[in-house]
C-alpha cells in the first residue's frame, strides 16, 4: 500500500588559452511519496533564471539593456548559437576585468616585474542547503575576486559572495552547456595568471562527479597551484537528511557511487550493473533519471531482489525537496508518476528501509489494511 503526503524539509574566452499531514489518499502500489509543492521555484541557478542574469549583469552592461538581458532568459531555439552569442557579449567585460586585476596585482619581485600567479580554489558547496557549507568554504567564497559557478550551486550559497567579487555562470545541463569544459579551463588559467583569487564553485563535492580532477590536472600542468575545499556530496548530505545510513552493520557493508551518464552521453552507460547488484551494498546513482529504467532491469537481472527498498530525491536538503520511496521494481514508474526532475539522487539498498519515513509508510499502510 502507499501513502501520498507532503513532507516539508529542508565558451572560448581567449583564442590562445518532517511534519506529515494526515491524508486519506491511498492507492494499491508498493511505494511511498513525500513531496512539497512541485510549483516551488528552484533553489538552484537554472540556465534561464532571471535572477541568474541579474546577478551576472555586469557582463552585459555595455552590450545589452535590462530588457534584452531579461528576454534572453527564454528557452532558446538554437542552444549553440545562443551560447556563442552569450560568450560574445561577455568577452569585452571579461577582458576589462582581466586587465584591472593585472594592474592591481603587486609585482612578485622578479626582475621582469611580472605578477605572481593568483590562487585557484575548487570549492564544494554541498547538495543545496547553505548551512552544510564548511567554514573554510565560506571564508574562501567571501575572499574571491572571481567566482565561476555551476548550475547546482544554490542561490542561497551565492548570496554569501562578497560585494566586490564578480560572478560568472558556467553551468551545464542536458542539451545546453554555457561553457565547454575546455573553455572553463582557459577561464581559470587566464584569471589565475592575472593574479586573481579565482574560486570554482561546484555543487556537492568537486571531486565526486564534479570534474574537479580534470580542472586541477589542467591547471597544475600549467604551473598553477590548486587548492581543494571539499563539500558534502549529495549522497551523504541527502541520505542524512532522510535518516538513511549509507552503511550499517549487518545490513550494508559498503556503498558505491554510480553516474547515470557516460562521457560520450550514451543512453546505456551503466555497464557496471552486473558487479553492482550486491544486496549487501548501497548504491547511490547521480544524474540517473533517464537511465534508471535500464539500470533497475539490469540490477534485477543480475540478482538484486525486485523488492529492494529505494528512494529518489529531487532537490535534496532544500525547502523544495521532493521524495519518492518505492521498491526497486516500481521505482522508475513512481518517479515518472511524480514527475521528478533534475537534480534527483537515487539511493538503492536495504538501508533505505531504515529511514524513519520508510518505516512510517509501512506502519500506516499496514494499519490501513487491518482496518
VEXBATOR-944706 format. One line per field, with one value per residue (C-alpha): residue number from 1; residue in one letter; y, x, z. Coordinates in steps of 0.001 Angstrom, whole numbers, always signed. Each point is the difference from the previous one (the first is absolute). Layout:
<pts>
num = NUM / ...
residuo = a / ...
py = Y / ...
px = X / ...
pz = Z / ...
</pts>
This chain:
<pts>
num = 1 / 2 / 3 / 4 / 5 / 6 / 7 / 8 / 9 / 10 / 11 / 12 / 13 / 14 / 15 / 16 / 17 / 18 / 19 / 20 / 21 / 22 / 23 / 24 / 25 / 26 / 27 / 28 / 29 / 30 / 31 / 32 / 33 / 34 / 35 / 36 / 37 / 38 / 39 / 40 / 41 / 42 / 43 / 44 / 45 / 46 / 47 / 48 / 49 / 50 / 51 / 52 / 53 / 54 / 55 / 56 / 57 / 58 / 59 / 60 / 61 / 62 / 63 / 64 / 65 / 66 / 67 / 68 / 69 / 70 / 71 / 72 / 73 / 74 / 75 / 76 / 77 / 78 / 79 / 80 / 81 / 82 / 83 / 84 / 85 / 86 / 87 / 88 / 89 / 90 / 91 / 92 / 93 / 94 / 95 / 96 / 97 / 98 / 99 / 100 / 101 / 102 / 103 / 104 / 105 / 106 / 107 / 108 / 109 / 110 / 111 / 112 / 113 / 114 / 115 / 116 / 117 / 118 / 119 / 120 / 121 / 122 / 123 / 124 / 125 / 126 / 127 / 128 / 129 / 130 / 131 / 132 / 133 / 134 / 135 / 136 / 137 / 138 / 139 / 140 / 141 / 142 / 143 / 144 / 145 / 146 / 147 / 148 / 149 / 150 / 151 / 152 / 153 / 154 / 155 / 156 / 157 / 158 / 159 / 160 / 161 / 162 / 163 / 164 / 165 / 166 / 167 / 168 / 169 / 170 / 171 / 172 / 173 / 174 / 175 / 176 / 177 / 178 / 179 / 180 / 181 / 182 / 183 / 184 / 185 / 186 / 187 / 188 / 189 / 190 / 191 / 192 / 193 / 194 / 195 / 196 / 197 / 198 / 199 / 200 / 201 / 202 / 203 / 204 / 205 / 206 / 207 / 208 / 209 / 210 / 211 / 212 / 213 / 214 / 215 / 216 / 217 / 218 / 219 / 220 / 221 / 222 / 223 / 224 / 225 / 226 / 227 / 228 / 229 / 230 / 231 / 232 / 233 / 234 / 235 / 236 / 237 / 238 / 239 / 240 / 241 / 242 / 243 / 244 / 245 / 246 / 247 / 248 / 249 / 250 / 251 / 252 / 253 / 254 / 255 / 256 / 257 / 258 / 259 / 260 / 261 / 262 / 263 / 264 / 265 / 266 / 267 / 268 / 269 / 270 / 271 / 272 / 273 / 274 / 275 / 276 / 277 / 278 / 279 / 280 / 281 / 282 / 283 / 284 / 285 / 286 / 287 / 288 / 289 / 290 / 291 / 292 / 293 / 294 / 295 / 296 / 297 / 298 / 299 / 300 / 301 / 302 / 303 / 304 / 305 / 306 / 307 / 308 / 309 / 310 / 311 / 312 / 313 / 314 / 315 / 316 / 317 / 318 / 319 / 320 / 321 / 322 / 323 / 324 / 325 / 326 / 327 / 328 / 329 / 330 / 331 / 332 / 333 / 334 / 335 / 336 / 337 / 338 / 339 / 340 / 341 / 342 / 343 / 344 / 345 / 346 / 347 / 348 / 349 / 350 / 351 / 352 / 353 / 354 / 355 / 356 / 357 / 358 / 359 / 360 / 361 / 362 / 363 / 364 / 365 / 366 / 367 / 368 / 369 / 370 / 371
residuo = x / x / x / x / x / x / x / x / x / x / x / x / x / x / x / x / x / x / x / x / x / x / x / x / x / x / x / x / x / x / x / x / x / x / x / x / x / x / x / x / x / x / x / x / x / x / x / x / x / x / x / x / x / x / x / x / x / x / x / x / x / x / x / x / x / x / x / x / x / x / x / x / x / x / x / x / x / x / x / x / x / x / x / x / x / x / x / x / x / x / x / x / x / x / x / x / x / x / x / x / x / x / x / x / x / x / x / x / x / x / x / x / x / x / x / x / x / x / x / x / x / x / x / x / x / x / x / x / x / x / x / x / x / x / x / x / x / x / x / x / x / x / x / x / x / x / x / x / x / x / x / x / x / x / x / x / x / x / x / x / x / x / x / x / x / x / x / x / x / x / x / x / x / x / x / x / x / x / x / x / x / x / x / x / x / x / x / x / x / x / x / x / x / x / x / x / x / x / x / x / x / x / x / x / x / x / x / x / x / x / x / x / x / x / x / x / x / x / x / x / x / x / x / x / x / x / x / x / x / x / x / x / x / x / x / x / x / x / x / x / x / x / x / x / x / x / x / x / x / x / x / x / x / x / x / x / x / x / x / x / x / x / x / x / x / x / x / x / x / x / x / x / x / x / x / x / x / x / x / x / x / x / x / x / x / x / x / x / x / x / x / x / x / x / x / x / x / x / x / x / x / x / x / x / x / x / x / x / x / x / x / x / x / x / x / x / x / x / x / x / x / x / x / x / x / x / x / x / x / x / x / x / x / x / x / x / x / x / x / x / x / x / x / x / x / x / x / x / x / x / x / x / x / x / x / x / x / x / x / x / x / x / x / x / x / x / x / x / x / x / x
py = +0 / +3568 / +3317 / +3258 / +2974 / +3238 / +92 / +3463 / -240 / +1756 / +7721 / +1063 / +3149 / +350 / -1701 / -510 / -1696 / -13469 / +674 / -2202 / +1157 / -2533 / -1132 / -2708 / -233 / -3647 / -2195 / -3650 / +393 / -835 / +3511 / +3026 / +3561 / +2987 / +3327 / +3711 / +2121 / -719 / +3585 / +1385 / +1860 / -1745 / +852 / -439 / +2243 / -1323 / +897 / +2347 / +1444 / +3740 / +225 / -1568 / +2568 / +2817 / -1315 / -138 / +3228 / +1617 / -2187 / +1600 / +3614 / +1514 / -2314 / -462 / +1850 / -1564 / -967 / -1884 / -1860 / -999 / -1186 / -2303 / -2047 / -1652 / -3502 / +316 / -1521 / -617 / -677 / +191 / +3357 / +1417 / -1232 / +1558 / +3305 / -14 / -464 / +2819 / +2321 / -1004 / +227 / +3800 / +193 / -3096 / +1473 / +3279 / -1802 / -1994 / +3197 / +1626 / -3021 / -3 / +3671 / -183 / -3176 / +863 / -1124 / -3340 / +1662 / -1569 / +1947 / -113 / +1682 / -2549 / -790 / -3195 / -2501 / +224 / -2692 / -2462 / -1737 / -2827 / +287 / -2446 / +1660 / -3109 / -1201 / +3352 / +923 / +2891 / -1090 / -3090 / +2114 / -396 / +3007 / -116 / +123 / +3100 / +1725 / -737 / +1040 / +3340 / +724 / -696 / +2452 / -2180 / -2966 / -2444 / -1877 / -2995 / -508 / -1966 / +2651 / +1302 / +3635 / +80 / -927 / +2731 / +2551 / -488 / +1362 / +3260 / +3232 / +721 / -3433 / -853 / -3022 / -1936 / -2792 / -3037 / -2537 / -3064 / -1763 / -2578 / +1593 / +3288 / +727 / +3691 / -732 / -3058 / -1647 / +1245 / +3571 / -295 / -1164 / +3075 / +2376 / -1414 / +159 / +3539 / +1525 / -1950 / +1228 / +3568 / -437 / -345 / -2089 / -2256 / -2250 / -2808 / -771 / -3474 / -1653 / -2847 / -897 / +1128 / -3406 / -2113 / +103 / +3695 / +26 / +1582 / -2456 / +1069 / +3687 / -620 / -2096 / +2610 / +2899 / -1857 / -869 / +3768 / +670 / +1289 / -1203 / -1240 / -382 / -2260 / +870 / -3120 / +161 / -2358 / -2147 / -567 / -3644 / +697 / +3326 / -1212 / -3414 / +1722 / +2262 / -3086 / -2015 / -2587 / -1459 / -722 / -2860 / -1892 / -2983 / -3153 / +1795 / +1708 / -536 / +2398 / +2890 / +618 / +3275 / -328 / +2548 / -270 / +1525 / -1142 / +2461 / -348 / +562 / -3497 / -1244 / -3156 / +768 / -2076 / -2974 / -458 / -1390 / -3596 / +735 / +2500 / -2404 / -776 / -215 / +763 / +3299 / +3415 / +1551 / +3751 / +1154 / +3564 / +1497 / -3213 / +1004 / -876 / -3246 / -1347 / -2270 / -1754 / -139 / -1409 / -2785 / -840 / -66 / -2342 / -2167 / -410 / -1021 / +3077 / -785 / +1904 / +1006 / +1756 / +3317 / +3094 / +3750 / +2838 / +3502 / +3146 / +3187 / -1687 / +2024 / +3038 / +1226 / -1199 / -3598 / -2715 / -3704 / -3285 / -3173 / -3274 / -3518 / -281 / -1629 / +2935 / +2898 / +1112 / +33 / +1904 / +2597 / +493 / +323 / +2565 / +1901 / +403 / +2119 / +613 / +144 / -3290 / -2435 / -3710 / -2250 / -3782 / -2500 / -1545 / +2999 / +2081 / -1931 / +1342 / +3516 / +1084 / +1142 / -3497 / -1487 / +2453 / -904 / -3733 / +423 / +2197 / -2317 / -2964 / +1696 / +872 / -3639 / -1158 / +2592
px = +0 / +1086 / -467 / +182 / +866 / +1906 / +3388 / +1483 / +3785 / +2327 / +18303 / +3520 / +934 / +3483 / +860 / +3526 / -1098 / -34969 / -3276 / -2342 / -3645 / -2821 / -1421 / -2372 / +1414 / +1073 / +567 / +1106 / +3656 / +3192 / +1338 / -15 / +108 / +1155 / -89 / -258 / -1737 / +1367 / -769 / +2677 / +2750 / +3337 / +2629 / +2694 / +1472 / -1939 / +1357 / -2885 / -577 / -728 / +1727 / +3120 / +107 / -519 / +2874 / +2301 / -1228 / +3447 / +1013 / -2543 / -223 / +1659 / -1646 / -3617 / -2629 / -2010 / -2899 / +2141 / +1800 / -3308 / -1272 / +3015 / -1375 / -2518 / +678 / +2255 / -976 / +3655 / +2050 / +3404 / -616 / -1388 / +3095 / +2380 / -1907 / +106 / +3778 / +397 / -1938 / +2065 / +3430 / +597 / -816 / +2033 / +3020 / -489 / -140 / +3092 / +1933 / -1134 / +1143 / +3387 / +527 / -919 / +1975 / +3330 / +3163 / +1440 / +3360 / +1690 / +2231 / -2606 / -2587 / -2658 / -2791 / +64 / -2789 / -3196 / -1747 / -2528 / -2382 / -2341 / -2785 / -2795 / -3255 / -1904 / -3400 / -1792 / -532 / +2407 / +318 / +1872 / +2905 / +3293 / +1456 / +2966 / -2298 / -1768 / +3332 / +1281 / -3267 / +56 / +3615 / -277 / +563 / -1815 / -2296 / -917 / -3098 / -2009 / -3734 / -359 / +1497 / -2981 / -1032 / +302 / +3680 / +603 / -1485 / +3167 / +2276 / +1786 / -1367 / +3215 / +207 / -1137 / -2131 / +91 / -2441 / +1604 / -2728 / -861 / -3291 / -1241 / +30 / +1528 / +3545 / +551 / +3734 / +1834 / +2371 / +2958 / -1316 / -342 / +3615 / +1140 / -2032 / +1545 / +3494 / -200 / -1346 / +2412 / +2908 / -1310 / +442 / -3655 / -1417 / -2244 / -2600 / -1630 / -3301 / -1433 / -3080 / +723 / +3691 / +2307 / +1687 / -3190 / -1413 / +876 / +2878 / +2144 / +2776 / +92 / +243 / +2626 / +2117 / -184 / +985 / +2820 / +1468 / +57 / +1825 / -3039 / -441 / -3513 / -1517 / -2997 / -2702 / -2153 / -3761 / -2656 / -833 / -3667 / +143 / +902 / -1823 / -3318 / +193 / +566 / -2987 / -2210 / +1586 / +1452 / +3355 / +2030 / +1702 / -1413 / +1373 / -1793 / -1880 / +2457 / +3746 / +899 / -1313 / +530 / -447 / -1104 / -526 / -2993 / +1832 / +2985 / +2619 / -1381 / -3559 / -1151 / -3468 / +1176 / +3239 / -708 / +2102 / +1041 / -3403 / +1221 / +2555 / -2234 / -2885 / +1106 / -2794 / +2522 / +1060 / -1629 / -159 / -222 / -665 / +790 / -1585 / -1934 / -3588 / +104 / +1939 / -1695 / -2473 / +2918 / +2064 / -2838 / -634 / +3706 / +352 / -2966 / +1242 / +3327 / -1609 / -1036 / -3428 / -2878 / -1318 / +3270 / -917 / +900 / -487 / +215 / +549 / -432 / +1755 / +1065 / +663 / -1826 / -3503 / -1124 / +1066 / -2268 / +392 / -1288 / +468 / -663 / +1221 / +2559 / -2427 / -2404 / +2423 / +251 / -3781 / -498 / +2613 / -1809 / -3370 / +1419 / +1646 / +3308 / +2564 / +3735 / +1789 / -1262 / +2141 / -883 / +843 / -475 / +550 / -1355 / +1190 / -2803 / -2469 / +1802 / -1221 / -2745 / -2037 / +87 / -994 / -2865 / -1351 / +136 / -1785 / -2747 / -573 / -185 / -2502 / -2168 / -110 / -935 / -2778
pz = +0 / -387 / +1632 / -1884 / +2162 / +285 / +1698 / +645 / +394 / -227 / -28509 / -1412 / +1855 / -1522 / -3246 / +1263 / +3517 / +32298 / +1185 / -2042 / -211 / +52 / -3316 / -1181 / -3499 / -288 / -3003 / -341 / -942 / +1868 / +263 / +2248 / -1275 / +2029 / -1762 / +433 / -2591 / -3452 / -973 / +2323 / -1805 / -238 / +2626 / -2637 / -2684 / -2972 / -3436 / -835 / +3468 / +40 / +3366 / -1497 / -2803 / +2476 / +2114 / -3028 / -1631 / +313 / -2933 / -2316 / +1161 / -3080 / -2496 / +1036 / +1935 / +2774 / -2218 / -2498 / +2781 / +1538 / -3379 / -328 / +2895 / -2307 / -1267 / -3057 / -3318 / -874 / +3117 / -1678 / -1704 / +3239 / +1852 / -2517 / +68 / +3797 / -46 / -2528 / +2306 / +3024 / -1607 / +195 / +3706 / +791 / -1781 / +1852 / +3349 / -920 / -703 / +3258 / +1983 / -1716 / +771 / +3667 / +716 / +1702 / -1730 / +1082 / +379 / -2995 / -2357 / -2732 / +2259 / -856 / +2409 / +1944 / -727 / +1999 / +1966 / -1392 / +2359 / -976 / +2550 / +699 / +1042 / +1073 / -1218 / +374 / +3637 / +717 / +3629 / -1219 / -1278 / +1831 / +1804 / -2369 / -3036 / +1337 / +652 / -3507 / -1658 / +1791 / -992 / -3738 / -2863 / -2529 / +538 / -2747 / +1096 / -1165 / -436 / +3228 / +2248 / +1933 / -33 / +3795 / -291 / -2579 / +2385 / +2086 / -2735 / +839 / -1487 / -1951 / -1605 / -3518 / -804 / -3261 / -787 / -1662 / +688 / -2028 / -481 / -2481 / -3451 / +1115 / +1149 / +682 / -286 / -1213 / +2452 / -2049 / +192 / +3761 / +180 / -1951 / +2177 / +3145 / -1466 / -1382 / +3190 / +2180 / -2127 / +453 / +3739 / +953 / +2807 / -2068 / +1570 / -1941 / +1716 / -477 / +1455 / +2385 / +127 / -2839 / -210 / -91 / -3559 / -83 / -2529 / +2670 / -735 / -3657 / +892 / +2665 / -2380 / -2792 / +2252 / +1703 / -3411 / -681 / +3255 / +1914 / +3565 / +773 / +3428 / +607 / +2513 / +348 / +187 / +1296 / -2989 / -814 / +1065 / +3618 / +323 / -1351 / +1662 / +3345 / -633 / -383 / +2796 / -2386 / +1155 / -3116 / +1863 / +2956 / +1867 / -1093 / -2778 / -2377 / +184 / -2828 / -2058 / -3706 / -1896 / -3640 / -2753 / -2286 / -2961 / -2011 / -1246 / -3535 / +1206 / -921 / +853 / +1771 / +1858 / +3107 / -1029 / +3639 / +1011 / -6 / +2713 / +1800 / +622 / +3549 / +2603 / +2751 / -1580 / -395 / -3475 / -460 / -3545 / -1054 / -3143 / -557 / -778 / -3696 / +371 / +3153 / -1865 / -1710 / +3180 / +2114 / -2512 / -152 / +3769 / +367 / -2892 / +1795 / +3271 / +1995 / +1509 / -1667 / +3438 / +949 / +1691 / -1998 / +60 / -2522 / +1361 / -2074 / +1187 / +3231 / +3195 / -1398 / +925 / -3453 / +683 / -1435 / +725 / -1385 / +2038 / -1835 / -530 / -2787 / -2422 / +319 / +393 / -3652 / -411 / +3237 / -958 / -3303 / +1759 / +2424 / -2898 / +1815 / -1842 / +215 / +2367 / +1407 / +2004 / +141 / +2949 / -300 / +2780 / +3168 / +2023 / -1546 / +2148 / +3090 / -775 / +2426 / -3001 / -1507 / +3352 / +325 / -3412 / +808 / +3331 / -1433 / -2964 / +2372 / +2304 / -3003 / -1130 / +3530 / +186
</pts>
